[in-house]
Amino acid sequence: MDITSNDPKEKKPEQLNIYQYDAQLALAFQADCEDLLQKFSNLGSFSFTAFSELWRETCFITVFEGQDFILMLQTFLENCFFVVKKFLFLNDVYSQVGALYLLYALYYKQPIREWVKIRLTQTEADKLNDIIAVQKQNKSWEVVFIYCKMRLDGAFQYCALVQPLGLDAKFLKRYDLASEGIHKKTTRDCPVQKFKTFMENDPILTQLQETDKEYQSLVNKYKEKCNQLFVFPSAIGDELKKTYDNLFDVNTEELPNEQGKLKEIKTRAMASTNAVYRAERSMVTGTDYDGFEADAIASSSKQVH
């Protein structure tokens, strides 16, 4: 029987926003967890085999069904771990162990390539350690083994907060996947070109020099009244001009663009003030030691082979 209706007056179902959708999923998942852990607690056993049988009987793996988007699935997994960790703080020791088993099962059954880590705050980590300490005394080695395996596999992410603050990751753009703007640079992106424009055309430079000159004049007048005042000599304009001359003292207008750049780079590299260029000079830097060490490693490797 066709249950659809063509009545235009029939009200359409209300659409949920993303937050309402996540909240309803979390509540439904919490109800499933309560049912599973209650059944496990009624068994009165710490056996992981008994938990596995309940996992299969309840078809708990189907909680991942119906999620078509990876980002939504990642958010759902984060909510799952957040919900399950609540059961660690129950007074029932069987429910505590069942919650650990459930964390273990959900973590290793994630249907995505990059697994979501289980966030642990200091309080949650201390509670887990207390549970494991009790199980060690009870010689429940299955519980201890599963906890140790999760730690060795890096299942936990130790954090200060239960959940991260800020915008949700699913609403942020994946900049690592975006290829727009790659290898698209302009002359405005070059710091040297910006500095050249600033020195040649920017009126702020003139204003800066006038302000500095006025400031020095006022400070020197105040120094006449306060002899203990020490005035630092200011030479902002001179330093900027000196830097400009050092950068653009090579005449490259008559040369082709590429040759001019090469000549400018060579001239700056050969300058004595450049401590990075590895040439005949008395000053040795950490860069030289790195190069010497790399050369020594390369030569030793050739001797071994």
Secondary structure, DSSP 8 states (H G I E B T S, - for coil): -------TTS-------HHHHHHHHHHHHHHHHHHHHHHHHHHT---HHHHHHHHHHTTGGGGGTT---HHHHHHHHHHHHHHHHHGGGSS-HHHHHHHHHHHHHHHHT--SSS---EEE-HHHHHHHHHHHHHHHHTT-HHHHHHHHHHHHTT-EEE-SSSS--SS-GGGS--TTT--TTTT---GGG-HHHHHHHHHHH-HHHHHHHHHHHHHHHHHHHHHHH-TT-------HHHHHHHHHHHHS-S--SSS-HHHHHHHHHHHHHHSTT-SSS-SS-S---HHHHHHHHHHHHHHHHHHH-
